[in-house]
Amino acid sequence: MPARDGYSAQQASVPYPRAILYDGLPAQYLPLMDELMGNRLAVKSMEKVVIAFEKYWKPLTVEFGWPEIIQTDDPERAGKLATFVLRMLEYKKLVADSIQTYVWGLRWKMKLEHQADPVFGVMHWHDFMVSVRVRAHVPHEPRRALPMRLILAMLATVDMDAFWEVQFAFFLIILLGTFSRSECPCPKTFTGKDRWNPDKHWMVRDIAIQLVAGAYVLAIGFKAIKQDRRIERPEARGDHRLEVARGGAAKGGNDFSYIGDAPGHELSPFKWYAALMRFYTGPRAGDSPFFMAKDRTRPYTYSAAQKDLNPDPPC
């Protein structure tokens, strides 16, 4: 049975004359079609497309005198794609997953240029890529967990008069209590495309002590996350109200996670929340970044958190 979108793998296996979405499309609809195809990819995915094309493909086209765009049904596309892969394999710095990602990126670049996927119709491509994976395979190393005994030892040595130490302790408590990815608390950089984003990173209003089911807990609001970059889940759009537009998490309701208190224990979130608030002399704007850099004027960054985890030893 075909899927709801009308696609059936069995039907797709039956040969038909090739047709591309852009063939016969009136010129007035070209911009809209390009926008729809471009929106198919997330920002990070588009970055991979650009890297594949600019860094790895274009130098080959210059070296061998090829057009930058692989035209639909180019009879030499198999050899060109194989050269693209073999050149990346020669670098010896790219693992199989990266090579496969950049092949995917180059294929998408051609589709965005109104051409057919150049891999379609290439015989033995799967066998070739399996061999490449064997040659460039590197076992994945899972992220190492921070042992609880080490976390407790770190918390026990925090200088309560040092802003960055107290803030990092609270930062650690929240990540531990919510299992949050590092993308939620803070941005990667101060400026540029990875700068602080109110639709993703935690603001002052996103972290607060609330009364829930008769108990006070630390509430942490999640907005854009890896599984929902566009904030489409109802609980994150804004207080479950129908009139709140999609993406409204930065302006209202959130998807909250709750951490209960552990009075008298080093893991008490209330203890570290109160200790951090003592460094601020008055109320903070609800839409300002919750975690701040050491200068307390710029947002805290992921690289700063990494450095706080492994600070330079004292001289």
N, C-alpha and C positions, 0 to 999 in steps of 0.2 A: 504494500500500500504506500502511495506517496506520502511524504510528510506534509504538514500543514502549509509549508511554503511552496508546495508543488514539486519538490525535488524527490526523485527516486533513484537510488543507486543502480537498480536494475535497468531503469529506462536510460540512465546516463551512460550505461555501458554499450548501448546500441548506437552504431555510427550514424551521425547526421552530418549534413553540410555544416562547416564551421560558421558560427555567427558570433560577433562581438557586440557588446551593449552599445558601443559607439557607432557601429555601422548603421547608417540610415537615420541616425538621431538628428532631429532638427537643431540647427546651430543655437537656437535660443535656449535649449535645454542642456547644452554642454557645461556651463558653469555649475548648474545644480547637480548634474551627474558627477562632476569632479568633486564637488563638495561632499556628496554622499559617499563616494569611494574613499575620499581622504578621511572622513569621519569614522570609517571602518577601523582605523588604526589608532591606538592610544599614542600619546606623545612619545613615550619611551620606544614604542615600536617604530614610529617614524624616524627616530634617531638612528635606529639600526638600519633602516632603509637608506638613509643619507650616508652613513659610514660605508655600507657595502658598495654604494655607487661611487662616492667621491674618493674614498681611500683605496679601495681594492679593484674596482672595475675600470674607472677612467684611465688610470695609468696603463692598463693593458690595451685599451683602445688606442692610446697614443703609440705604444710600442709596436703594435701589430697593424695599425692603420685601419681599425674597425670603426664603424659608426657607433656612437655612444648608445643608441637605442637599438635593441634587437627587434627587428621588424617581425610581424606575424609570419610564420611559416618560412623564416630564414633557413635555407637548407644547410647552413653551416653553424646553426645555433648550438648543436650538440658539442661540437669541438670547441666553440667559444666558452660554453658553460664549463666544460671539462677543464679548459685552460684556467679559468677563473678559480676553480676548486684546487687544481694542482699547484697554482702559484701560492695560494693561501697555505697549502700543505707544506710548501717549501720553507715558509717562514719559521716553522717549528715552534712558534710561540702561541699559535692558535690551537686550541683543543677542538675536539670533534664538535662539541655543542656550539662553539663560536662559529666554526665553519658552516655548519648547518644553518645557523641563524642568519649569516650573511648571504647564503644562497637564497634563503627565503626572502631576505630583504631585496636582493637584486630582482627576483621574480616579481615582487610587488611593485618595484619601481617601473618595470616594463608594463605592468597592468595599469598603473597610474598614468602611463604615457600612451594609453589607448591601444596597447598591443596585447596579443594573447600571451598567456603564461608560456615562456619559452621552453619549459621542461616538458609540457604536454607533447606527446608524440615522439619523445626521445627514447629509443630502445636501450634497455639495460641500465637506465639511470639509477634505479633502485639498487641493483647489484654494485654499481660503482660507488654509490654513497655508503653502502654497508662496508665496503672495503676501506673507504676513507675513515669511517668511524673506528674500525679496528686499528688502523695505523695511528690515528691521532687520539686514541682513547686515553683519558686520564681519570682515574677513580675520583668520584666526588668526595670531598672532605666535609662532613657535617659540621655545622657551627658548634663550637665548643660551649658547653654550659658553664656558667659561673657557679662554682660550688657554694652551697648555702653557708658552709663554715667560713668561706672567704668573705661572703657578703656581710655576715655578722661581724667578722673581724674588722672589716672596713668601717662599718657603722660605729663600732666601738671606739674608733680612733679619730672620728670627725671633730674638727675644731669648731665648736658652736659659735665662735665669733668670726668665722670666715664664711662670707656669703657663698662663694663657689662650692665649698665643701658641703655646706648644709643643703644647698640647692641640688647638688648631685646626689646626695643621700635621698632626698625626696623623689628625685627623678628615678632613682634606682627602685625605690619602694613601689612607685606607680607601675613601672614596667614589669616588676615581679608580680604585682597583684592583679594586673589586667592581661598579662601575656601580650601586650601591645607590641607591634613592630615599631622600629625606630622612626619610621616615616611619619607617625602621628604627633609625637611631642614637638619636633623641631625641624627646620629646613636643613638642607645640606650646605647652603652658602648664604652670605649676606645679600648678594645681588645676583642678577641673572635669572634664568628660567627656573632654577631650583631654590629661589629665595622664599621667604616666609609667605605662606598662603593661608588666609583666614578660613578657606573652605576645607583645609586639610589639617593644619597644625593647631595645637591647643592654645586657646585664648584664656584670659582670666575667667570668663564666664563658664568655661568648659570644665573647670575643676572647683568643686565646692563641697562643703559639708551639708548634707541633706538628711531630713527625717524620712525614712522609708520603712513602712510596715512596723512602726513603733520603735525603730532603732536608728540612731545616727550613724551614717556611713559617709565615706568619701566617694562622691559621684564624679565620674570622668566621662565626658561626652565625646563620642567618636563621630567623625564626619566622613570625609572621603577616605576610603581605605583601599588596599590593593584589590580586594574582591568587588569593590563598588566605587570606582573612581569618580563616577558622575553623581553620586549621592542619590540613587534611585530607590533605595529601600525606604519604606514609609516612615519608620521610626526615626530616621535621620533627617527627614526633610523639614520637620518642624512641628512638634507638639501634636502630631496626628491630625492636624486640621486640614480639611480639603482645600481651603483657600491659600495655604502656604505653597508657594511654587517649588518645583524641584530645585535642589541645590540650595535650599534656604537654611541649611543647618548653621551657617555662619551668622544667621540673623535670628535664630530662635531655637526650637527644640532640637534635641540630639538623641543619639542612640547611646544611652548611658550604661556604663559598667560600674559596679559598686564594690568598694573594698571596706570590709568591716574593721573596726579598731581592735588593737591588741594592747590594752592599757598596761603600762609598766614594762613593755617588751621593746627591744630595739627595732622591731619591725612595725611598730605602731605608726600608721600613716598620720594620725592626728598629731602625734609628737613632732614629726618632721614638718608637717604643714604649718603648725604654730611657730616652730623655730624659724622657718623661712619667712613667714609673714612679719616677723619682728624686724626684718631688714627694710621694711617699707613703712614710711611715716604716715601714710594716709591711704584712702581708698584708691584702687587702681581702676583704670578704664576697662570696662568689660570686654571690649574688642581688641585689647592690646595683647601681645604675646605673653603667655604665662611664664615660660622659662626665658630668662634673660642672660645675655653675655655678661662677662665680669664687669664691663663698664656700666651695666644696667640701663643702657640706652638702645642697644641693638638686641635682636632675638638671639637666643641660644641656638647653636648649630650642632649638627651631628658630629662634625669633626671636633668641636669643643668638648662634647660629651666623651668622645673617644680619648681625648687628651686628659680629661679629668679622671677617667678610669685608670689611665697609666701616666700619672704626672711625672714630670722630671724630678729626679732625686735632689734633695737639698745640697747645696754646695758645702 
